[in-house]
Amino acid sequence: MKLVEEFTQSKSGNMDLCEDAYFCNEHFAAVIDGATSVSDRLYNGKTQGRLAAELIREAMSTLDGKETINEIVTVINKEYKALYEALKLEEEVLEYPYLRPSASMIIYSKYHHKVWMVGDCQLYYGNKLYQNIKHIDEVFSEVRSIILQGELLNGKTVEELLDGEDTGFQLIRPLIKKQYNFQNTTPKCDLSYAVVNGFPIPSELIKTIDLPEGLEFLSLASDGYPTILDSLEASEEELTRILKNDPLCIHENRSTKGIAKENLSFDDRTYIKVQII
């Protein structure tokens, strides 16, 4: 495989704080999106999302290329087990799920010629976009949108809301902590969702896409892009348009968070385009 395009950008502009990562070798291509923490806890000086992204990327480098997604998750979870033991977090992460360093990921396997989507992520090939949006995020994004639209109707300006604290996010923050109870739980619940956090993932929560034979190019990205297109340039142009039209992220790009003061975007973002040789 060959990386044709690759780009990662921190939402703050400070790459030391970026919680996205990507990986590509002769076997796998992957984009990893460390989850934004709802606590202020740092582990070894790193945010939960950054720690998760680094752990997963390192685990990917140990694979031989023939692993299934379930086998990949098993390898990653062994690394998580060692991490939780080293940090003496075994009991705490059981009691408080929101303290688990977690991430979404999307993986292309050349051997299996499949893409696996665990949590929020994006795939583009053959002029078609594939996403894996969590229903529970849609619910909380709707609530945040209602809160901020109400602020606007009551006389606040977009500039004032961008310049101050995100009142919508602060109000849904306690709810987001409860959201973690639905991680990797029964597929029978429509609020359940898959996440990489050191715990078993029900196979039914992992989205698998079988790719057509002869496919030469595909693009993978995190959800820091509301949508992606066939090239990095086109994806960046679309993001710029959306951020200009909806900076609060409450209309076209409803999100659980907007563009924080002095930030570049609402989330870290990563885009890679791979040529299958």
Beta strands, then each sheet from edge to edge (+ up, - down):
strand 1: 2-9
strand 2: 20-24
strand 3: 28-34
strand 4: 103-109
strand 5: 114-118
strand 6: 122-125
strand 7: 128-131
strand 8: 207-210
strand 9: 217-221
strand 10: 269-275
sheet 1: 1+ 10- 9+ 6- 7+
sheet 2: 2+ 3- 4+ 5- 8+
end
